[in-house]
Amino acid sequence: MWLFCKSGFFSAVRHAENPKLIHVRARFEGDLERLCEVNGLKEITVEHTPGNDYPYRADFLKPVWAAIVCREANEIDYTNFKNAVHDGTSRDQAYMAVWAALRRISE
């Protein structure tokens, strides 16, 4: 699952060794910490793995991850996602590139 939200961009997969966990990865420093903060999670440890495709990682129990996704959905307060996350940074450019690529193949 890819999750694009105001807290950041995340790739979530089943943990390779523990099926009760969701392994969540992020490309941008601070995204996982922000996600935990806005969801009131203090006990989650974010691991920095600079040699990996996604250099920031954390594990969540499946029900906790489901609650996070639900909360993120319930907190939508914008009518245009691109405008809500537009900040002029390289992340903004990456989001727009994803949007443009998906638009191209949908036409």
N, C-alpha and C positions, 0 to 999 in steps of 0.2 A: 504494500500500500504506500502510495506517495500521498503525503498530506501537505498541502500549501495552505497556510493560514497566517493570520497577523502575527502569531508567535514565531513563525519561521517555516522552513521547509524540512520535511522529515521523510525518511524511508523506514517503514516498519515491516519487519518480517518475524516469523516464528523463530525463537531462539533455537540454534542448532542442537543444543544438548538438553534443553529443558522446555518441553512443550507447554508448560504453564506460563512461560515468559514470552513477551514480545520484545525483540531486540530493535531498538530505535536508533537510527543513525542520522547524523546531520553533517552538512558540509560547512556550515558557518559557525564560527566561535560564538558562544553565547545563546544560540537558539535553544538548545536543550535546557539550559539553566532558566531561560525566560519561560519556556513551556512549563517547567516544574513550578516556577514562581507563581505564574498566573493561575495554576491549578492547585496551589496550596500544598505542593509536595516538597518536603524538606529532606526526606530520607533517601532520595535517589542520588546515586553517584554517577557523575559524567566522567567517562574515560576519554583521554586524549590519545588518539592512535594516528599520529601524523603520517605513517607509511601506508595507510589504507585509503581506499576510494572515498569513504566518508570518515573524516578524521575525528569525529566526536560521536560517542556511543553511550547508551544507557539501556538498562533492562527494566521492564515494567511487568508486573503481573497482568495477565490478560484482562481481568475486570477493571484494573486501574487504567490501562490503555483505553479500553472501551469508554470509560467515564471521561477521559481526557477528550477523546474524539467527540463525544456527545456534548461536552461543555463547549468545545470550540464551535460546534455547529450552533448551539443555543446562543452563543455570544455574538453571532453575526449581526453587526450594526451598520452595515454599509449596503449601498445599492450597486456598487461597482468595485469588485475586488482589486482590479489593477490600480484604481485611484486610492484605495485604502492602504495599499502597501507601497505605493510610489514614493520613493525617497531619493532618487537620483544616484544611488550607489551601484556598484557592480552587481549586487543582488537584484536590484530593480532591472538592470539590463538582462540578467539571466532569466528572470520571470517573464519578461517580454519576449525573449527568444523562445522560451517554451510555448507561450501563448501563440506566437507567430508560426512556429513549426506545426503545432496541432491544427491551427486554422488552415495552413496550406494543405495538409493531407486530408482535411475534411471537405475541401471544395471539389 
